[in-house]
Every structure is written in C-alpha cells, then in structure tokens.
C-alpha cells in the first residue's frame, strides 16, 4: 500500500510472532444471531450497537464471541476495562471479597475497603489536600453529585459546560451534555440554568481565546459570575470526538473561574485512570480542580464512580446526599487492585504504547489524505477523524461506519465518537504487538471501505 514510515515501523513490530484475530464462522455466527434476535424482543431499543458482536469471554485485549470467533478489542468496554478483561489480580480481589461480604452500604455503615480506596484516591487526585470522596455507581451519578455539591457549597444556581461535551444521560448530567441532538431530543425541559460555550480544539479551528471569550461574554450578559456555581469540562472530550484542547486552555480556564469564585469541575470519567499516560488527563497541564469526577475505568469493569473535593468544599450535612450501592465493597477492592496495577506500570505502558501507536497512525492521514483529517490523542486515548474532504473538513459518519464494519469483519473491535471519529481506547495492558495488529487491520479496513464505495 505504500505506507509511510511511521506506520510501517509500527506494523513491522515482530510481524512473524504477532497474534491475529481468528474468525471461524460468518459474522454474526448462528449462536450470536439467535441471541441478537432474542435481544431485540427483550431489551430497550435505545441502545446503539454498531455491529453484531456477542461477548462470551475475554482475556487482556482479546475477546471471544459465543461462536468461537476471536477478536482484538480496542474498545475496552467503552474505556472501562482499564486492566484488560478479567485481569487475574482483579479477579482474585473480587473473589476474596465476595467470600467475605457482598454489600453493607457505606451510607449507613463503615467498612475498610471503602475507606482504603478513598485514601488512595484523594492522594492521587488531589495531592497535598485534605480531601473527601463520595462513591457512586456510575459517571452520570458522579456528575449529578458534583452538581449538587457545587450548588450546596456556593449557593449559586447556574452551570456552564462545553459544546461537544458528554457528562451522562440522567436529567442533570444530560442538561450539561451537548454531544449529540439525539441524546437530548424529546426530553425537554431540562435544567434551565445551564449554558454552553465552544470547546477549543485545533481540528475544529477554535482556539482557547475564542472559547474563553465566549465564556466571558456569557458572564457579562446572561449568566453573571455571582450566579454561576461551576464550570464542568472534560480535559479531553470523549464522546465529542476525542478532542484535545490547546495547552493553554485548562490553565486559562482555571484562572478565569478562580477569579470569579466559580468552581472548576473536571470530568475525568473517560480520560482518567491512567489512560492518557498520567493518572488523570488534566495533570498533563498542571491544573488544580475544585472537584474531580471518576468512573468507567475506576474498578476495571465493576460499576463504580466517585467525585472528590477538598474537605472545606465537601462539608455538607449528613443526609444531604447518599447512595445505597455507591462504594460497594466488591467494586472497591477491584478499584484497589486496579490502582496497584496502574502504579505497577500500566500508566507508563499507556504513555509509551500510546505514543508509538499515535505516531504510527498519523501515517494513515498521509496515506488517505482525502479521508482522514486528523489523528490526535494522548496515551491510549486516540481519535482518527474521518471526513469527506480533508480541506473542507466535512464530517463523514457513513464512511466512518463502513470502516468500523470492515474492521469488525477482520476481527478488530472499534467504536466511533463525535460526528465521524474512530476512537482507539484499548485496555492499558495492550502491548506493541497488539497495537501493531490493530494498526494493520485499521489500515486494511480503510482501504477496503474505500474500494467498496
């Protein structure tokens, strides 16, 4: 195919020994087809399934469907399986805890597992501060809790978030979300006190000054600073298209919010837990937030979220907020094992392997100049933006979907994000060989999708 050097360098990594997917049936196979038919008659049609993969088991970055087909998974359950599928150390911790007790509810009782995890997280997320944690079941719940806390602490009614941002689908979180119209359609009225401004990113031609200028316009007109409780922002937009802001954006946003007494809430639900090569993405820019929200990869597949703030800020009365299942002891020990593995080298692995993969994939933009407008990311949070015309930069979601389908047919699981971006978000256990395999299959899939047009 005449690949440019960075991609060739990546895909030639131990070519003779690299593992490849193994497809033994047509896709979907007979067992998968039966389950998909049953699903159509039993589960909500609101789910978005881009192709017919039916999970059976997984190990590391590799998964097997119910018909025995083996795939390379570069979705990690939407960036959830931080340590890969069923990491032995995580499974051991879960099993041992399940034999002790499954649930006791931290809202009403105490247990060591929740306390130890809170101590680890405060040290990692808000170092040097006397901080507190509230555990939730999900990212949306963490955002909802942060919304409540910011209002409680400031006694201000309004919020500001960014176009393209995704913060969840419950009513408060959805009010902040501005990722896709379909996520908000027919759910009005949402919270009336939420305002949105553009998110800066080179791929959209929006700089920090323009985005912050729009925010300052809001503060000067319809949302006076003394009425704004918090600004919610993803350090790197996830569902919005894996958009990385300019280096000056978060520091300038922090300075602006601090000058008005507005809380800065960083949504690290998708970008946290070592994925970008730092424990939290905002640490690349040296920013100190008021509140941090976590979920997804926090417990390597177990349902667990959290939001953290200083003790001075999280100083609400007993009964102000609670959760029956948040901080479940089984999920907490899975998170503790996850933190051990991140500290043991997985965060550094994300930085190194992700950097190599990003360098290699940028060769695709040269190979397919009329199709790929941008390849961007940090660590193992990488987006490949598909367009109709590289110079016009018009998104091409249909083209993107064809590529995802071709990749599935070749044994690589990928997901989209934004209007027409392919996201690569493998587990942090991924190695250079698996990254090279993914790059090869993506290259083949793009070529096949173009041939089939």
C-alpha positions as CSV (number, residue, x, y, z in Angstrom):
1,X,0.0,0.0,0.0
2,X,3.0,2.3,0.0
3,X,2.7,3.1,3.7
4,X,4.6,6.0,5.1
5,X,7.4,5.3,7.5
6,X,5.7,5.7,10.9
7,X,3.0,3.2,10.1
8,X,5.4,0.8,8.5
9,X,7.7,1.0,11.6
10,X,4.7,0.2,13.8
11,X,3.2,-2.7,11.9
12,X,6.6,-4.4,11.4
13,X,6.9,-4.9,15.1
14,X,7.6,-8.7,15.5
15,X,5.5,-9.4,12.4
16,X,6.3,-13.1,12.5
17,X,5.0,-13.6,16.1
18,X,2.1,-11.2,16.3
19,X,-1.2,-12.7,17.2
20,X,-4.0,-12.2,14.8
21,X,-7.8,-12.5,15.2
22,X,-9.3,-15.9,14.3
23,X,-12.7,-15.9,12.6
24,X,-14.2,-19.3,12.3
25,X,-17.8,-18.5,11.3
26,X,-19.7,-16.0,9.2
27,X,-20.4,-12.8,11.2
28,X,-22.6,-13.0,13.1
29,X,-22.4,-16.7,13.7
30,X,-25.5,-18.8,14.4
31,X,-25.4,-18.5,18.2
32,X,-24.8,-14.8,18.0
33,X,-27.7,-14.4,15.5
34,X,-30.0,-16.2,17.9
35,X,-29.0,-14.0,20.9
36,X,-29.3,-10.8,18.8
37,X,-32.9,-11.8,17.8
38,X,-33.8,-12.5,21.5
39,X,-32.2,-9.2,22.5
40,X,-34.5,-7.4,20.0
41,X,-37.5,-8.7,21.9
42,X,-36.3,-8.2,25.4
43,X,-34.1,-5.1,25.7
44,X,-34.6,-1.4,25.2
45,X,-34.2,-0.3,21.6
46,X,-32.4,2.9,22.8
47,X,-29.0,1.1,22.8
48,X,-26.6,1.8,19.9
49,X,-24.9,-1.4,18.6
50,X,-22.7,-0.6,15.6
51,X,-22.1,-4.2,14.6
52,X,-23.3,-7.7,15.8
53,X,-20.7,-8.8,18.3
54,X,-21.9,-11.0,21.2
55,X,-19.4,-11.4,24.0
56,X,-18.6,-14.7,25.6
57,X,-15.2,-14.4,27.3
58,X,-12.1,-12.2,27.4
59,X,-8.5,-12.1,28.5
60,X,-6.4,-9.0,28.3
61,X,-7.1,-7.2,25.0
62,X,-8.6,-10.3,23.3
63,X,-12.2,-11.4,23.3
64,X,-14.1,-14.4,22.1
65,X,-17.7,-14.4,20.9
66,X,-20.3,-17.0,21.5
67,X,-19.5,-18.8,18.2
68,X,-15.7,-19.0,19.0
69,X,-14.5,-16.1,16.9
70,X,-11.6,-14.3,18.4
71,X,-11.3,-10.5,18.2
72,X,-8.8,-7.9,19.2
73,X,-10.7,-5.5,21.4
74,X,-9.7,-1.8,21.1
75,X,-12.9,-0.6,22.9
76,X,-12.2,-1.9,26.5
77,X,-16.0,-1.8,27.2
78,X,-16.0,2.0,26.3
79,X,-12.7,2.7,28.2
80,X,-13.9,0.7,31.3
81,X,-11.6,-2.4,31.3
82,X,-8.5,-0.5,32.4
83,X,-6.5,-3.6,33.2
84,X,-7.9,-5.8,30.4
85,X,-10.6,-8.4,30.5
86,X,-10.6,-10.4,33.7
87,X,-7.1,-9.5,35.0
88,X,-6.1,-12.2,37.4
89,X,-5.2,-9.8,40.2
90,X,-8.6,-8.0,39.9
91,X,-10.5,-11.3,39.7
92,X,-8.6,-12.6,42.8
93,X,-9.5,-9.4,44.8
94,X,-13.2,-9.7,43.7
95,X,-13.4,-13.4,44.6
96,X,-11.8,-12.9,48.0
97,X,-14.1,-10.0,48.9
98,X,-17.2,-11.8,47.6
99,X,-16.5,-14.6,50.1
100,X,-16.4,-12.1,53.0
101,X,-19.4,-10.0,52.2
102,X,-21.0,-8.6,49.1
103,X,-22.7,-5.4,50.4
104,X,-23.3,-3.3,53.5
105,X,-23.9,0.2,52.2
106,X,-21.4,2.9,53.1
107,X,-24.3,5.4,53.6
108,X,-25.2,3.7,56.9
109,X,-22.1,1.7,57.9
110,X,-18.3,1.6,57.8
111,X,-16.0,-0.9,56.1
112,X,-12.3,-0.9,55.5
113,X,-12.4,-1.4,51.7
114,X,-14.2,1.9,51.1
115,X,-12.0,3.8,53.5
116,X,-8.8,2.5,52.0
117,X,-9.9,3.3,48.5
118,X,-10.9,6.8,49.5
119,X,-7.5,7.4,51.0
120,X,-5.8,6.2,47.8
121,X,-7.9,8.3,45.5
122,X,-7.6,11.5,47.5
123,X,-3.8,11.2,47.4
124,X,-3.8,10.5,43.7
125,X,-6.4,13.1,42.6
126,X,-6.0,16.0,45.0
127,X,-2.4,15.5,46.3
128,X,-1.4,17.6,49.3
129,X,-5.0,18.4,50.1
130,X,-7.3,17.3,53.0
131,X,-9.9,15.9,50.6
132,X,-13.1,13.8,50.7
133,X,-14.7,11.2,48.4
134,X,-18.3,10.3,47.6
135,X,-18.7,7.0,45.8
136,X,-21.3,6.4,43.2
137,X,-22.4,3.6,40.8
138,X,-21.5,5.5,37.5
139,X,-20.1,8.5,35.8
140,X,-23.6,10.2,35.5
141,X,-24.1,9.8,39.2
142,X,-20.7,11.3,39.9
143,X,-21.7,14.3,37.7
144,X,-25.1,14.6,39.4
145,X,-23.4,14.6,42.8
146,X,-20.9,17.2,41.7
147,X,-23.8,19.4,40.5
148,X,-25.5,19.1,43.9
149,X,-22.3,19.8,45.8
150,X,-21.4,22.8,43.8
151,X,-24.8,24.4,44.4
152,X,-24.7,23.5,48.1
153,X,-21.2,25.0,48.6
154,X,-21.7,28.2,46.5
155,X,-25.4,28.8,46.9
156,X,-25.4,29.7,43.2
157,X,-27.9,28.3,40.7
158,X,-26.2,28.2,37.3
159,X,-23.7,25.9,35.5
160,X,-21.6,26.3,32.3
161,X,-20.3,23.4,30.2
162,X,-19.0,23.0,26.6
163,X,-20.4,22.1,23.3
164,X,-19.4,18.6,22.3
165,X,-19.2,17.6,26.0
166,X,-20.7,14.4,27.3
167,X,-21.5,14.1,31.0
168,X,-24.2,11.5,31.2
169,X,-27.8,10.8,30.4
170,X,-29.6,11.4,33.7
171,X,-31.5,14.7,33.7
172,X,-29.0,16.9,35.4
173,X,-26.0,15.3,33.6
174,X,-27.9,15.4,30.4
175,X,-28.5,19.1,30.9
176,X,-24.7,19.6,30.8
177,X,-24.3,17.2,27.9
178,X,-24.1,18.8,24.4
179,X,-22.7,15.9,22.4
180,X,-25.5,14.8,20.1
181,X,-29.0,16.0,19.5
182,X,-30.5,12.5,19.8
183,X,-29.3,12.3,23.4
184,X,-31.5,15.4,24.3
185,X,-34.3,15.1,21.8
186,X,-37.8,14.8,23.4
187,X,-36.5,15.1,27.0
188,X,-37.2,18.8,27.4
189,X,-37.4,20.7,29.7
190,X,-34.0,20.0,31.1
191,X,-32.4,22.1,33.8
192,X,-33.0,25.8,32.8
193,X,-29.8,27.1,34.3
194,X,-27.2,25.5,32.1
195,X,-25.2,27.4,29.5
196,X,-22.8,26.1,26.8
197,X,-19.8,27.5,25.1
198,X,-17.5,26.1,22.3
199,X,-14.7,23.7,23.3
200,X,-11.3,24.7,21.8
201,X,-9.5,22.3,19.5
202,X,-7.3,22.6,16.5
203,X,-9.4,20.1,14.5
204,X,-12.4,22.5,14.7
205,X,-10.3,25.7,14.2
206,X,-11.3,27.0,17.6
207,X,-8.6,28.4,19.9
208,X,-8.5,29.0,23.6
209,X,-9.0,32.7,23.3
210,X,-12.2,32.3,21.2
211,X,-13.7,29.7,23.6
212,X,-12.8,31.7,26.7
213,X,-14.0,34.8,25.1
214,X,-17.4,33.2,24.6
215,X,-17.4,32.2,28.2
216,X,-16.6,35.7,29.3
217,X,-19.4,37.0,27.1
218,X,-21.8,34.7,29.0
219,X,-20.6,36.1,32.3
220,X,-21.0,39.6,31.1
221,X,-24.6,39.1,29.7
222,X,-26.9,36.3,30.7
223,X,-25.0,34.4,33.4
224,X,-23.4,36.9,35.9
225,X,-20.4,35.4,37.7
226,X,-22.1,35.5,41.1
227,X,-24.8,33.3,39.7
228,X,-22.6,30.5,38.4
229,X,-21.8,27.6,40.7
230,X,-19.5,25.7,38.5
231,X,-17.9,25.1,35.1
232,X,-17.9,21.4,34.0
233,X,-15.4,20.3,31.5
234,X,-13.7,17.2,30.1
235,X,-9.9,17.7,29.9
236,X,-10.2,15.8,26.7
237,X,-13.6,15.5,25.2
238,X,-14.6,11.8,24.9
239,X,-17.9,11.2,23.1
240,X,-17.4,14.6,21.5
241,X,-14.7,13.2,19.3
242,X,-11.5,12.6,21.4
243,X,-10.7,16.3,21.2
244,X,-7.5,17.5,22.8
245,X,-7.6,21.2,23.7
246,X,-4.7,23.6,23.2
247,X,-2.1,23.5,26.0
248,X,-3.1,26.9,27.4
249,X,-6.8,26.2,27.7
250,X,-7.2,24.5,31.0
251,X,-4.7,26.8,32.8
252,X,-6.5,29.8,31.5
253,X,-9.9,28.4,32.3
254,X,-8.7,27.7,35.9
255,X,-7.5,31.2,36.2
256,X,-10.8,32.6,34.9
257,X,-13.0,30.5,37.1
258,X,-10.9,31.2,40.2
259,X,-11.1,35.0,39.6
260,X,-14.9,34.8,39.9
261,X,-15.2,32.2,42.7
262,X,-16.6,29.7,40.2
263,X,-15.9,26.1,40.9
264,X,-14.0,24.1,38.2
265,X,-15.3,20.5,37.9
266,X,-13.1,18.2,35.8
267,X,-15.0,15.2,34.3
268,X,-12.3,12.5,34.1
269,X,-14.8,9.7,33.7
270,X,-13.3,8.6,30.4
271,X,-9.9,10.3,30.4
272,X,-8.8,9.3,33.9
273,X,-7.3,6.2,35.4
274,X,-4.0,6.3,33.6
275,X,-5.5,6.2,30.1
276,X,-3.6,9.3,28.8
277,X,-0.2,8.3,30.4
278,X,-0.9,10.3,33.5
279,X,-3.3,9.2,36.3
280,X,-5.7,12.0,35.3
281,X,-5.6,13.8,32.0
282,X,-5.7,17.3,33.5
283,X,-2.3,16.5,35.2
284,X,-0.7,17.0,31.8
285,X,-1.4,20.7,32.2
286,X,-0.7,21.1,35.9
287,X,-4.3,22.3,36.7
288,X,-5.8,22.1,40.2
289,X,-9.5,21.5,40.1
290,X,-12.1,22.0,42.8
291,X,-14.0,18.8,42.0
292,X,-12.9,15.7,40.1
293,X,-15.4,13.1,38.8
294,X,-14.3,9.5,38.1
295,X,-16.0,6.3,36.9
296,X,-15.6,3.9,33.8
297,X,-12.1,2.5,34.4
298,X,-12.0,3.1,38.1
299,X,-12.7,-0.6,39.0
300,X,-11.7,-2.4,35.8
301,X,-15.2,-3.4,34.9
302,X,-17.1,-3.3,38.2
303,X,-19.7,-0.5,38.4
304,X,-18.1,2.3,40.5
305,X,-17.9,6.1,40.2
306,X,-16.7,8.9,42.5
307,X,-16.4,12.6,42.9
308,X,-13.8,14.2,45.1
309,X,-13.3,17.7,46.6
310,X,-11.5,19.4,49.4
311,X,-12.8,18.8,53.0
312,X,-13.6,22.5,53.1
313,X,-15.8,22.2,50.0
314,X,-17.3,18.8,50.7
315,X,-18.7,20.0,54.0
316,X,-22.4,19.2,53.6
317,X,-24.7,18.0,56.4
318,X,-25.4,14.3,57.0
319,X,-28.3,13.2,54.8
320,X,-27.6,15.9,52.1
321,X,-26.5,13.1,49.7
322,X,-26.4,9.3,49.8
323,X,-26.3,6.1,47.8
324,X,-27.4,2.5,48.6
325,X,-24.9,0.8,46.3
326,X,-22.2,3.5,45.8
327,X,-18.9,2.3,47.3
328,X,-19.9,-1.4,47.1
329,X,-17.1,-3.4,48.8
330,X,-16.6,-5.7,45.9
331,X,-16.2,-2.8,43.5
332,X,-13.9,-1.1,46.0
333,X,-11.4,-4.0,46.1
334,X,-11.5,-4.2,42.3
335,X,-10.5,-0.5,42.3
336,X,-7.7,-1.0,44.8
337,X,-6.3,-3.8,42.6
338,X,-6.6,-1.5,39.6
339,X,-4.7,1.2,41.4
340,X,-1.9,-1.3,42.3
341,X,-1.6,-2.3,38.6
342,X,-1.6,1.3,37.4
343,X,1.2,2.1,39.9
344,X,3.0,-1.1,38.9
345,X,3.5,0.1,35.3
346,X,0.2,0.2,33.4
347,X,0.1,4.0,33.3
348,X,3.6,4.2,31.9
349,X,2.7,1.5,29.4
350,X,-0.3,3.6,28.3
351,X,2.1,6.5,27.7
352,X,4.7,4.5,25.8
353,X,2.5,2.2,23.7
354,X,0.0,5.0,23.1
355,X,2.8,7.3,21.9
356,X,4.1,4.7,19.5
357,X,0.6,3.9,18.2
358,X,-0.3,7.6,17.7
359,X,2.9,8.2,15.7
360,X,2.2,5.2,13.6
361,X,-1.5,6.1,12.9
362,X,-0.5,9.6,11.8
363,X,0.9,7.9,8.7
364,X,-2.7,7.0,7.8
365,X,-3.5,10.7,7.4
366,X,-0.8,10.9,4.7
367,X,-1.8,7.6,3.0
368,X,-5.5,8.6,2.9
369,X,-5.4,12.4,2.6
370,X,-9.0,12.8,1.3
371,X,-10.4,10.7,4.1
372,X,-8.5,11.4,7.4
373,X,-8.5,15.0,8.6
374,X,-6.7,14.4,11.9
375,X,-5.2,11.8,14.2
376,X,-5.0,13.0,17.8
377,X,-4.8,12.0,21.4
378,X,-2.7,11.3,24.5
379,X,-1.7,7.9,25.6
380,X,-4.3,5.3,24.8
381,X,-7.0,7.8,24.1
382,X,-6.7,8.2,20.3
383,X,-9.1,9.6,17.7
384,X,-8.9,9.2,13.9
385,X,-11.3,11.8,12.3
386,X,-13.0,10.7,9.1
387,X,-14.1,13.4,6.6
388,X,-15.5,13.8,3.1
389,X,-12.8,16.3,2.1
390,X,-9.7,16.9,4.2
391,X,-9.7,20.6,3.4
392,X,-13.4,21.2,3.8
393,X,-13.3,19.0,6.9
394,X,-17.0,18.0,6.4
395,X,-17.7,15.0,8.8
396,X,-18.5,11.7,7.1
397,X,-20.3,9.4,9.5
398,X,-21.3,7.0,6.9
399,X,-17.7,6.5,5.8
400,X,-16.7,6.0,9.4
401,X,-19.4,3.4,9.9
402,X,-18.2,1.5,6.9
403,X,-14.7,1.4,8.3
404,X,-15.9,0.2,11.7
405,X,-17.8,-2.6,9.9
406,X,-14.8,-3.6,7.8
407,X,-12.7,-3.7,11.0
408,X,-15.2,-5.9,12.7
409,X,-15.2,-8.3,9.7
410,X,-11.4,-8.5,10.1
411,X,-11.6,-9.2,13.9
412,X,-10.9,-5.7,15.3
413,X,-13.5,-4.1,17.7
414,X,-13.6,-0.3,17.5
415,X,-16.2,2.4,18.4
416,X,-17.0,5.8,17.0
417,X,-17.2,9.1,18.8
418,X,-18.0,12.6,17.8
419,X,-19.6,13.2,14.4
420,X,-17.2,10.9,12.4
421,X,-14.2,10.0,14.6
422,X,-12.9,6.5,15.2
423,X,-11.8,6.0,18.8
424,X,-9.0,3.7,19.8
425,X,-9.2,3.0,23.6
426,X,-7.7,-0.4,24.3
427,X,-7.0,-1.7,27.8
428,X,-3.8,-0.4,29.4
429,X,-2.3,-3.9,29.2
430,X,-2.0,-3.6,25.4
431,X,1.5,-4.2,24.1
432,X,3.3,-3.0,21.0
433,X,2.5,-6.2,19.1
434,X,-1.3,-5.9,19.7
435,X,-1.1,-2.2,18.8
436,X,0.7,-3.1,15.5
437,X,-2.0,-5.7,14.7
438,X,-4.7,-3.1,15.3
439,X,-2.9,-0.5,13.1
440,X,-2.6,-3.1,10.3
441,X,-6.3,-4.1,10.5
442,X,-7.4,-0.4,10.6
443,X,-5.2,0.3,7.5
444,X,-6.8,-2.7,5.7
445,X,-10.3,-1.7,6.8
446,X,-9.9,1.9,5.5
447,X,-8.6,0.6,2.1
448,X,-11.5,-2.0,1.9
449,X,-14.1,0.6,2.8
450,X,-12.8,2.9,0.1
451,X,-12.7,0.2,-2.5
452,X,-16.3,-0.7,-1.7
453,X,-17.6,2.8,-2.3
